[in-house]
Amino acid sequence: MISLQVFYEGRVQGVGFRFTVRHIAKGFDLTGWVRNLPDGRVELQVSGDEEEVRAFLDQIARGELHSLIRKQTENKLNEAVVARGFEIRHD
């Protein structure tokens, strides 16, 4: 089990980025959320089996969102992400 926080920079707001990430997440057995940040980045937090999480992040980075992402920063979390499935947050 692994929990990660990932920040995406680039043209990641106003282009359906969060909705696409949530759609991709439906194909994986994981828990988490994604939200826009005031500084123009998108934050994602996810927990699950390490292979599932890595495959999920790989699909984001190499899929249709690839051209929108300029930089991806990843941090390990000590606690599991609390969410119902995978959701879009607006906080």
C-alpha positions in Angstrom: 0.0 0.0 0.0 1.3 3.5 -0.9 -0.1 7.0 -0.5 1.1 9.9 -2.7 0.5 13.6 -3.2 1.2 14.7 -6.8 1.3 18.3 -8.0 0.8 19.0 -11.7 1.9 22.2 -13.4 1.3 23.4 -16.9 -2.0 24.1 -18.7 -3.9 22.0 -16.2 -6.9 24.2 -15.2 -9.9 25.0 -17.3 -9.2 22.1 -19.7 -11.1 19.2 -18.1 -8.0 17.9 -16.3 -9.7 16.9 -13.1 -12.6 15.2 -14.9 -10.2 13.2 -17.1 -8.2 12.2 -14.0 -11.4 11.0 -12.3 -12.4 9.1 -15.4 -9.0 7.4 -15.6 -9.2 6.5 -11.9 -12.4 4.5 -12.5 -10.2 1.8 -14.1 -8.1 1.3 -11.0 -8.6 0.0 -7.5 -7.6 3.0 -5.5 -8.8 5.9 -3.3 -8.2 9.5 -3.7 -9.1 13.0 -4.9 -8.0 15.8 -7.3 -8.5 19.5 -6.9 -7.4 22.9 -8.5 -5.1 25.1 -6.4 -5.3 28.9 -6.4 -1.7 29.1 -7.9 -2.8 27.3 -11.1 -1.5 23.9 -10.2 -3.6 20.7 -9.7 -3.1 18.6 -6.6 -3.9 14.9 -6.6 -3.7 12.6 -3.6 -4.1 8.8 -4.0 -3.7 5.6 -2.0 -3.7 2.0 -3.1 -1.5 -0.9 -4.1 1.8 0.5 -5.4 1.4 -1.2 -8.8 -2.1 0.2 -9.2 -1.0 3.7 -8.1 2.0 3.7 -10.5 -0.1 2.4 -13.4 -2.7 5.1 -12.7 -0.1 7.9 -12.6 1.6 6.5 -15.7 -1.7 6.6 -17.6 -2.2 10.3 -16.6 1.3 11.2 -17.6 1.3 9.4 -21.0 -2.4 9.7 -22.0 -4.3 12.6 -23.5 -3.3 14.9 -20.6 0.4 14.5 -21.5 0.7 17.6 -23.6 -0.9 19.8 -20.8 1.6 18.8 -18.1 4.8 20.7 -17.9 6.0 19.4 -14.5 4.9 16.7 -12.1 6.1 16.7 -8.4 5.5 13.7 -6.2 5.6 13.3 -2.4 5.0 10.2 -0.2 2.3 10.6 2.4 2.5 8.8 5.8 -1.3 8.4 6.0 -3.8 6.8 3.7 -5.9 9.2 1.7 -9.4 9.6 3.0 -12.0 9.7 0.3 -15.1 7.8 -1.1 -13.6 6.2 -4.2 -11.9 8.8 -6.3 -13.5 12.3 -6.3 -13.1 15.8 -7.4 -12.7 18.3 -4.5 -13.7 21.9 -4.6 -12.1 23.1 -1.3 
